[in-house]
Structures are given as structure tokens and as C-alpha cells.
Amino acid sequence: MGGSRSRVARRRVLGGAAGAAALSALSWSRVLGANERVRIASVGTGGKGWSDLTATAASPHADVVALCDIDESADFLGRAAERFPQAVRHTDWRRLLDAAGGFDAVIVSTPDHMHAPVAVPAMRLGKHVQCQKPLAHTVFEARQMAVAARRHRVVTQMGNQIQSHEAYRTAVKGVHDGVIGRVKEVHSWQSGAMGWMLVDARPTGAAAVPAGVHWDDWLGVAPERPYQERIYHPFNWRAWRDFSNGQLGDFGCHILDPVFMALGLSSPATVQAEAAPDDGGELWYRRSRVTWEFPGTPRTAGPTVRVTWYDGEGHLPTPADTGVPAGDLPKAGSAIVGERGTLLVPHVAMPRLFPADAFAGRGLEPVPARNHYVSWVDACRGADTTTSHFDVSGPLTEAVLLGTIAIRLPGRSLAWNAERLEFAGDAAAQALVTKPYRTGWEPQWS
């Protein structure tokens, strides 16, 4: 990142973020009346976008009035249009926002690189936003998302819907209740295969763009490249740095969320990663380990607390690290290690206490699930509050994406100043806080 761009980015961040207090949805001025219906527009209608759309539309107070997808085929815009025939259809999200008077709220379920470029202009128009995880593609973008939500007083929710699951809510309450005592350290992981990693380098040549696929609109702010069948759209874009943040970006905002909620974590002071040496390529890594050092909180055992992330097929912490027998570790989850024992938090399964003998006869009090999607609609009506609004999910996303920066600079301990959005004295790390945008697609943040 050049010096001038760094200074501009920092001015934009500090102008809106410093000292701002988190606002509950009920205090925001743009909520609708409790008896009003919420007119929903959806950007990205296939894959996860389909489940986001249909789960939100399950609210009795939601009307789906506009749909947008770069793919007009049956599995994308076609299926959504069949389900919601009254909705206006678009293939370019900019044209959808041109008609912003026709809707109240937007679901953003695009690939990661287009989250902030779509969501921030929507918020500037006063639209409530539900955005898939991770909230943004860069740390700078994540900060802009939180700043825009505060500035324009809109109701927001990140799509880390497992936050609202009974399992994660129960785990958070267990830590808050002091079941394992104060927390000494945390180990979190996703050890599954990266099924989207299909190649080791960008294929040469170009394939014909299928009819109904608007490839230039799919690329959006990303650098131009030719279309290749199956390599990018609709799902395998996750392998590529231009479009995603790899395995950590995919799962971090899920798996680390109950850790943040349980401990009340803020921004890390340092971050460091172990990974293969950076080859300057375009793909993410097949295996990495990231360690953040966070300031301590009233629920931690010391003045700082270490959180370690593991990804890559079969990459797990050891029983010595977690206090959990190897055979009891799930494919993905967290081990929250306390003074009295360990709370194991599987990814989408009820938490367990270890050592089992020490906690025999002592269970965790279950916390009922919420509806992550319907609660956003209700919050837009002033009838509920969201739990993953951007003042919560923004800092979580920033921490996750700081980890992806460390992965690209393995072996270096990076000191982070969250207020200044700055890696002091490390130009290479600082350059990765933001990114250049394709000419003609530069986002407007203010």
C-alpha cells in the first residue's frame, strides 16, 4: 500500500470509528413500525444466498421484492424468480440500488470480495443489511462496514447464523457462568478437506462464458481475469486470494464467534502464523496455524489470552494443548481451556466438559436457539435486536482477517494497533490491510 493511500484509509477509519458506542437495533432511527412489512432485496440468490433468502423470507413480516444475481440460470436467479415471481429481477447490483425506493433492506450473499462494495452503498441509502460472513474481504473494509452501520443508523446482521444455535449459545453461557473458571487459552480448528482447492495455479487460456452468466459483474472490484469453468463461479472462488480469505475466512467467523462472545474479546495486540513460505501466488494455503494474543478480560486468567487456530486436512491441536482426548475432538470446533477444565465446543453440536470424570453429574444449562434471520427482520421493525450486528461482527471479522494477513507473512510476529488500523513498522503487513480495486469499480466509503 502506498503512503498516500495508507493515510487516506486511516483518515476514513478514524473519522467514523473512534469512540463510537455500539447501538442496539431498537435505538436506531430507521427502524420501521412494528406492524409494517419489511421489503427485502437479495443480492446473490444461489448456494448460501438461496438459504439466506428463503430463511429470511420465512418471516411473516417479510416481502421479497427484488432479486439480483449475475447468473440467470435455473439454479440461481431462475430458481429465486420462480419462488418469488412478484420480485423485480436484476443482474447488476448497481441497478438494484438505483431502484432503492422500492425496498427497505438488503441481503448480501455474494462471494467475499463483493460484500463491502455492495453493503456500504446500500447502508448509505439507509437500507438495513444482512451480510454473509466474513463481513468483508479486507480489514479496512470490515472497519468501513461498522462505520457505515453507525453513521447511517441501519439494522445489521452478519450471516454467522450458528451464533443463534442452541449449541453455541449454551457454550457462551457456560463460560459466563464460570463452569470452567477463568479461561487460560483457546484452541480452535477446522480440519476438514478444502474441497474447493481444485488446482495449484491459475489455468491458462479462457473458457466460453455460459449464456446468462455476467462474468464482468461477477468479478466486480477484483482484477480482470478470463472465465474458467468450475474454477471460480459458483463455489470454488474460495481458493483464490482475489475473492476470499481461504479456510480461515470461511470458518473463522463461525468457530471463533462463541470464543469472542464468551470471553468478551476485543482486538488482538499481536498475530503470528505458521504456513508454507509465501510463493507470491494467487491461491490460499492448504494448511496453517495462527496465534493471536488478546488483551485479557474479566473472564480470562491473565492479563492476556492466547487463541490459536489450526486449519488443513487432519490438522488438530494435541490432547496436551486442549485437555481433551484425541478421539473426542470433532473435525471442527474450539477447546476453551479454563482453570477448572475444558469446554469443548464442536462446530454445530452441543458443548461438552472435560475431564469427564471431574464434571460427572454437572451439566451445562441449555440456552434455546434464536432465529438468526427472522430476528433481523424483526429488528428492522423495531421488535427485536440483532446479536451479530456490525459493532459485534466487525471486530470479529477484523481479527479473522488479521489472521489471514499473518498467513501470508509466516513466522513474523505482527503488532497491531486497532485504533490506527496499523501494523507499526511493518510495511509488508500494512500493505495487506487494504487492497487496490479494479478501475471503474472503486468503492465509495463515505
Secondary structure as UniProt FT lines:
FT   HELIX           3..17
FT   TURN            18..19
FT   HELIX           25..27
FT   TURN            29..30
FT   TURN            34..35
FT   STRAND          38..43
FT   HELIX           48..57
FT   TURN            60..61
FT   STRAND          62..68
FT   HELIX           74..78
FT   HELIX           79..83
FT   TURN            85..86
FT   STRAND          88..90
FT   HELIX           93..98
FT   HELIX           100..102
FT   STRAND          105..108
FT   HELIX           112..114
FT   HELIX           115..124
FT   TURN            125..126
FT   STRAND          128..131
FT   HELIX           139..152
FT   STRAND          156..158
FT   HELIX           161..164
FT   HELIX           166..176
FT   TURN            177..180
FT   STRAND          183..190
FT   TURN            195..196
FT   TURN            211..212
FT   HELIX           215..219
FT   TURN            220..221
FT   TURN            229..231
FT   TURN            233..235
FT   HELIX           236..239
FT   TURN            241..243
FT   HELIX           246..255
FT   HELIX           257..263
FT   STRAND          270..275
FT   STRAND          288..295
FT   TURN            298..299
FT   STRAND          304..311
FT   TURN            313..314
FT   HELIX           319..322
FT   HELIX           326..328
FT   STRAND          332..338
FT   STRAND          342..346
FT   TURN            347..348
FT   STRAND          352..354
FT   TURN            356..361
FT   HELIX           372..380
FT   TURN            381..382
FT   HELIX           390..408
FT   TURN            410..411
FT   STRAND          414..417
FT   TURN            418..421
FT   STRAND          422..423
FT   TURN            424..425
FT   HELIX           427..431
FT   TURN            439..440
//
